[in-house]
Amino acid sequence: MPIDTGLVVIIVAALVFYLRLIILQHDRAKRAARLAASQGKRPGKGSHKRPTPSPLQTYSIISTSRRDWIIAGSGILLILIGVLLNQKLIPIPLAQNYWWLPVAIGILAFSWGFK
């Protein structure tokens, strides 16, 4: 399989996607740990009460914004269009040479669905 410009662009877009997910997950975990540490203050010197353990907080990197999901959905659609162009199922000769462009844009748009 020859490595051309389109394949390199797709690989870079996928790496950016996964790097974005890693950074978002790391930031959320750090923020949740910081919040848990700030809520678990030590009781005063005269107090013998044990602090009540708070339930573990769940966190998610999936965006709840409708606009973000529309952008992510259009990214999935662009990826599918790029695959169809690569397989020559959409008869647009000029666009078949640049099949990698909608795939790369679709991957980056799909990463928008995660915050």
Stockholm file with secondary structure:
# STOCKHOLM 1.0

chainA/1-115         MPIDTGLVVIIVAALVFYLRLIILQHDRAKRAARLAASQGKRPGKGSHKRPTPSPLQTYSIISTSRRDWIIAGSGILLILIGVLLNQKLIPIPLAQNYWWLPVAIGILAFSWGFK
#=GR chainA/1-115 SS CCCCHHHHHHHHHHHHHHHHHHHHHHHHHHHHHHHHHHHCCCCCSSCCCCCCCCCCCCCCCBCCCHHHHHHHHHHHHHHHHHHHHHTTCSCCHHHHHTTHHHHHHHHHHHGGGBC
#=GC SS_cons         CCCCHHHHHHHHHHHHHHHHHHHHHHHHHHHHHHHHHHHCCCCCSSCCCCCCCCCCCCCCCBCCCHHHHHHHHHHHHHHHHHHHHHTTCSCCHHHHHTTHHHHHHHHHHHGGGBC
//
